[in-house]
Amino acid sequence: MTEYEKMIASQSYDCMAPELDLLRREAARRYRRFNRADEEDEPLALLKEMVGELAENAFICPPFYCSYGRHISLGVGSFINLGATLLDNAPIRIGAEVMIGPNVQIYTAAHALDADERIQGVETALPVTIEDRVWIGGGAILLPGVTIGRDAVVGAGAVVTRDVPAGARVVGNPARILAPA
C-alpha cells in the first residue's frame, strides 16, 4: 500500500512521504488562489476545484486552509465562515444546512504519542462527520474521529474530543453536554 492508501484507510502512515507532500503543496496552491480571489464568481469556481464535494448553495468563506481538500464534502446549504482550517487527511463529511463559525479547526490527523515514532512522521487519520443542521461556534476545535449528531450545537471555543449526540449542546474544554434547564 502507498502512504496515501494507508492514510485513507485510517492505518498508520508516514506523514512526511514525498507523495503526500506533493498533494499538500498542490492543495496549498489551490487554497492560496481561493483566498486571493476577488471576482464575484471566481471563489466559487476555485472552491469547486479544491474540495471533494460542494453541494448546491454551500460555501466556504476565505481565508480557508486545508491539507488536501479532496477529502472534504459539504452538504446542501452549508456554510463555513472565515478562517477555517480543515486537516482532511481522512474524510470530513459535513451534512446539509450546517453553520460553522469563524476560525473553526477540524482535525482528522493525529501524530503518534510515542516521541520516537512521532519524530519519524508516524501519523493516523480518522474521519470527522458533522450531521445535518449542526451549528459549530467560532473557534471550536473538533478532534480526529468525532461525529457531531444532527441538530447539535457546539459552543464557541469548545474542544470536541468525543462524539456529540444528536440535539445536544456542548461547551468547554474538553466539550461537555450542558445540563437541561
C-alpha positions in Angstrom: 0.0 0.0 0.0 1.1 3.5 -0.7 1.3 6.0 2.2 -1.7 7.8 0.7 -3.7 4.5 0.7 -2.7 3.8 4.3 -3.8 7.3 5.3 -7.2 7.0 3.7 -7.7 3.5 5.3 -7.0 5.0 8.8 -3.8 3.0 9.1 -0.5 4.3 10.4 1.4 6.1 7.7 4.4 8.3 7.1 3.1 11.9 7.0 6.4 13.0 5.5 6.2 10.8 2.5 7.0 12.6 -0.8 3.7 11.6 -2.4 1.7 13.2 0.5 3.9 16.3 0.4 3.2 16.8 -3.3 -0.5 16.5 -2.7 -0.4 19.0 0.2 1.6 21.5 -1.9 -1.0 21.2 -4.7 -3.8 21.9 -2.2 -1.9 24.8 -0.8 -1.6 26.4 -4.2 -5.4 26.0 -4.7 -6.4 27.5 -1.3 -4.0 30.4 -1.8 -5.7 31.2 -5.1 -9.1 30.9 -3.5 -8.0 33.1 -0.6 -6.8 35.8 -3.0 -9.8 35.7 -5.4 -11.6 38.9 -5.8 -14.1 38.4 -8.7 -17.6 37.5 -7.7 -17.8 34.1 -9.5 -14.1 33.1 -9.1 -14.1 32.0 -5.5 -17.0 29.5 -6.1 -15.2 28.0 -9.2 -12.0 27.7 -7.3 -13.8 26.1 -4.3 -15.4 23.5 -6.6 -11.9 22.6 -7.9 -10.5 22.4 -4.4 -13.0 20.4 -2.3 -14.1 16.8 -3.0 -17.9 17.6 -2.9 -19.6 21.0 -2.8 -23.4 20.7 -2.8 -25.8 23.4 -4.0 -25.8 26.6 -2.0 -22.8 25.5 0.1 -19.9 27.9 0.6 -16.7 28.4 2.4 -15.5 32.0 3.2 -11.9 32.8 2.6 -9.4 32.7 4.1 -9.6 28.9 4.2 -6.9 26.3 4.8 -6.8 22.5 4.3 -4.4 19.6 4.0 -5.7 18.1 0.8 -9.2 19.5 0.1 -10.2 16.4 -1.9 -11.5 14.7 1.3 -14.0 17.4 2.2 -17.7 17.1 1.4 -20.0 20.0 2.2 -23.8 19.4 2.1 -26.6 21.5 0.6 -26.9 25.0 2.1 -23.9 24.5 4.5 -21.7 27.5 5.3 -18.2 27.7 6.7 -17.2 31.2 8.0 -13.8 32.8 7.5 -10.5 31.4 8.9 -11.4 27.7 8.9 -8.7 25.1 9.0 -9.7 21.6 7.9 -7.0 19.0 8.1 -8.6 16.5 5.8 -6.1 13.6 5.9 -9.2 11.4 6.3 -12.7 12.4 5.1 -14.5 15.3 6.6 -18.2 14.9 5.9 -20.3 18.0 6.6 -24.1 17.5 6.2 -26.8 19.8 4.9 -27.7 23.2 6.5 -24.6 23.2 8.8 -23.3 26.5 10.0 -19.6 26.7 11.0 -18.4 29.8 12.7 -15.1 31.7 12.1 -11.7 30.2 12.9 -13.1 26.6 13.5 -10.5 23.9 13.2 -11.4 20.3 12.2 -8.6 17.8 12.6 -8.6 14.2 11.2 -4.8 13.7 11.6 -3.1 12.7 14.9 0.6 12.2 15.4 1.9 9.2 17.3 2.1 9.7 21.1 5.5 7.9 21.3 8.2 10.6 20.7 10.4 8.3 18.6 7.5 7.4 16.3 6.3 11.0 16.1 9.8 12.2 15.1 9.7 9.6 12.3 6.5 11.0 11.0 4.1 8.3 12.1 0.5 9.6 12.0 -3.0 8.2 11.8 -6.1 9.8 10.4 -9.7 9.3 11.5 -12.8 10.7 9.7 -14.9 13.5 11.2 -18.6 13.6 10.5 -20.9 16.6 11.1 -24.5 15.6 10.5 -27.3 17.9 9.2 -28.4 21.1 10.8 -25.5 21.4 13.2 -24.1 24.8 14.4 -20.4 25.0 15.4 -19.5 28.2 17.2 -16.4 30.3 16.4 -13.0 29.0 17.4 -14.3 25.4 18.2 -11.9 22.5 17.6 -13.0 19.1 16.5 -10.5 16.2 17.0 -10.0 13.1 14.9 -12.8 10.5 14.7 -15.6 12.5 16.2 -19.2 12.6 15.0 -21.4 15.6 15.7 -25.1 14.4 15.7 -27.9 16.1 13.8 -29.2 19.4 15.3 -26.4 19.6 17.8 -24.7 22.9 18.9 -21.0 23.1 19.7 -20.3 26.3 21.7 -17.7 28.8 20.7 -14.2 27.7 21.7 -15.3 24.2 22.6 -12.7 21.4 22.1 -14.7 18.3 21.0 -12.8 15.1 21.9 -15.6 12.6 21.6 -18.9 12.1 19.7 -21.7 14.6 20.3 -25.2 13.1 20.4 -28.0 14.4 18.1 -29.6 17.5 19.6 -27.0 18.0 22.3 -25.4 21.3 23.2 -21.8 21.1 24.2 -19.3 23.7 25.6 -15.9 23.8 27.2 -12.5 22.1 27.0 -13.0 19.2 26.8 -16.5 19.7 25.5 -19.3 18.5 27.8 -23.0 18.4 27.3 -24.9 21.2 29.0 -27.4 20.0 31.6 -31.0 20.5 30.6 -32.5 23.7 32.1 
